[in-house]
Amino acid sequence: MRNKVLKPIGRRTGHFVWRNHELFRIEALSDAVIAFAVTLTIVSLEVPVTFHELLEGMKGMVGFGICFTFLFLIWYKQYLFFRYFGLRDRTTVVLNAVLLFVVLFYVYPLKFLFSILAGGGIQVEHNGEIINRIASGFEMQQLMVVYSAGFMAVYLMLFFLYHHAWRNRIALHLSQVELFNLKTELYQDVLMMATGAVSISVALILSDNESGSAGMVYILIGPAISIFHSIRIRMLKKSVTEQQLEDHAIAVDKSKSNKHTIS
């Protein structure tokens, strides 16, 4: 009977109680910065004049979609951080500011790489001439290093934000389930940083002409995250009681419907 009760609320055992429903000024700034970053990744700011220009612009839509998805995931994890913990102290402000700086720095390597991989190709027309985006294998190697370093920096800052919440776990009155979930978030960020480190290593180990293959490492993220969460869910069920899981799921639902900040 208890298994039947826990089954529909199982998804919420991986969440946190919402401790804030307000929009902080720091969040408003973050929204504006990330919106600006998305604007920088857009295919073109001008309406195509000819059908040929329209087709050329549409070739970049896949790359734009990938960039948009990645930036949205960053925004969403940051959004959940403020909903879950409601922190707005000086350390949070500084860490969030550095995260926004990294995102703005990272957006051009992100757009450049995926504009090549998603149909743009190595060659592009510039001022009436056909030029190569990547002049040599060495430049491709450096591009993969820059991209992966930016990828690692983004998740390093997200790690620091969630680790700051861990340091404040007593003041936040985190339950045993939430403490476990917070560790899961931290471990996941480490896993993402490790992926970037592996990509850099592969790019440096391979020859210049083969260094672009380092990007294939990122394909492993999906399966790795799925396996990781499957393991953590099994560990969670062994670490806490069924009653704690049920109470936590109920508290999560209640906090989302409560428009007042939970102390």
Sequence and secondary structure as in RCSB ss.txt:
>XXXX:A:sequence
MRNKVLKPIGRRTGHFVWRNHELFRIEALSDAVIAFAVTLTIVSLEVPVTFHELLEGMKGMVGFGICFTFLFLIW
YKQYLFFRYFGLRDRTTVVLNAVLLFVVLFYVYPLKFLFSILAGGGIQVEHNGEIINRIASGFEMQQLMVVYSAG
FMAVYLMLFFLYHHAWRNRIALHLSQVELFNLKTELYQDVLMMATGAVSISVALILSDNESGSAGMVYILIGPAI
SIFHSIRIRMLKKSVTEQQLEDHAIAVDKSKSNKHTIS
>XXXX:A:secstr
 HHHHHGGGGGGGGS      S  HHHHHHHHHHHHHHHHHSS SS  SSHHHHHHHHTTHHHHHHHHHHHHHHH
HHHHHHHHHH   SHHHHHHHHHHHHHHHHHHHHHHHHHHIIIII SEEEETTEEEES  SHHHHHHHHHHHHHH
HHHHHHHHHHHHHHHHHTTTTTT  HHHHHHHHHHHHHHHHHHHHHHHHHHHHHHS GGGGGGGGGGGGGHHHHH
HHHHHHHHHHHHHHS HHHHHHHHHHHHHHHH  S   
